[in-house]
Amino acid sequence: MTPKQRLFAAVAGTVGVAICCFTPLLAITLVAVGLGAFSPYLDVVLLPALAILIVVTGLSYRQYARARKGSSDGAIQRGTTGSSAV
């Protein structure tokens, strides 16, 4: 994965957890599929997951920014294999 793809994946994960954490969307979905008994435990899982994903997003952004800064033409570097794709 390129740094840009990692950044987009981290942001998507953070937004997904934030939506489930701050809206009743996940609770309604659990009730709809018959797993409403697990709703009291959502905060135990979602808040640490949100914190972890925020850290992962920050690290991904830092890696993305370094890759952009390191490239001479402003494009993101693909990898360090040394071979060029044709």
N, C-alpha and C positions, 0 to 999 in steps of 0.2 A: 504494500500500500504506500502511496505517496503521502507526504506530510499533509497535503491539502485534503486527501481522502480521509486521513485519520482525524483531522480537525472537524470535517463535516460529520463524521460518524460520532465523534464525542459530543458535538453540539446537538445532534439529533437525539442521542441517548439522554442528555441532560434535559432537553425540552420534554421528551417523553415522560421521564420520571417526574419532572416538575408539574406536568399536566395531571398525572395520576396523584400527585402528592397534594396539590392545592385545589383540586376540584373533586366533586363527588363522582367523577366518571368511573374510576376503578371500583368504588363501592357499589354503584349501580350495576356495573358489569358483573361483579361477583354475585350479587343477588340474582341477577337474570340467569346465570348459569348454575345456580343452586349452591354456591360456595359462600354465602353471606356470613356464615359462622366465622370465617377468617378475617372479616373486616376489622375487629378490634386490634388485630396484630399488624395492620398495614403500616402504622407509624414506626413500628420497630424495624421494619424492612426498608420502607421508602425513604425515611430521613437519612439514614447512613448511606443508602445508595445514591441519594442526591448529593450528599457531601463528597463521596468518592468520585462521582461523575464530574462535579465541578472542578475537582483537582485534576482529573484526567483531561478535561477540556483546557485548563490552563497550561498543562504540560504539552498538550498537542499544539496549542497556539504558539507556545515558545519555540517548539521544534519547527513549526511552519514558518515563523518569522525568521529564524536562523537560516532555514533553507532559502528563503527569498533573499535575504541579505547576502548570503554566500554566492548566489549565482550572479554572473556578470551581466546578463541581459534581462534580468527581472523575472525570468521563468523559473519554475520550481525544479530543483534537481530531482531526477528520478531515483537513482540508487548509487551504490558504490561498487558495483560489480566490475566497472572498467570497460565493459563492452557496450557498444552503441547499437541501438535498434535501427534496423533499416526499414 
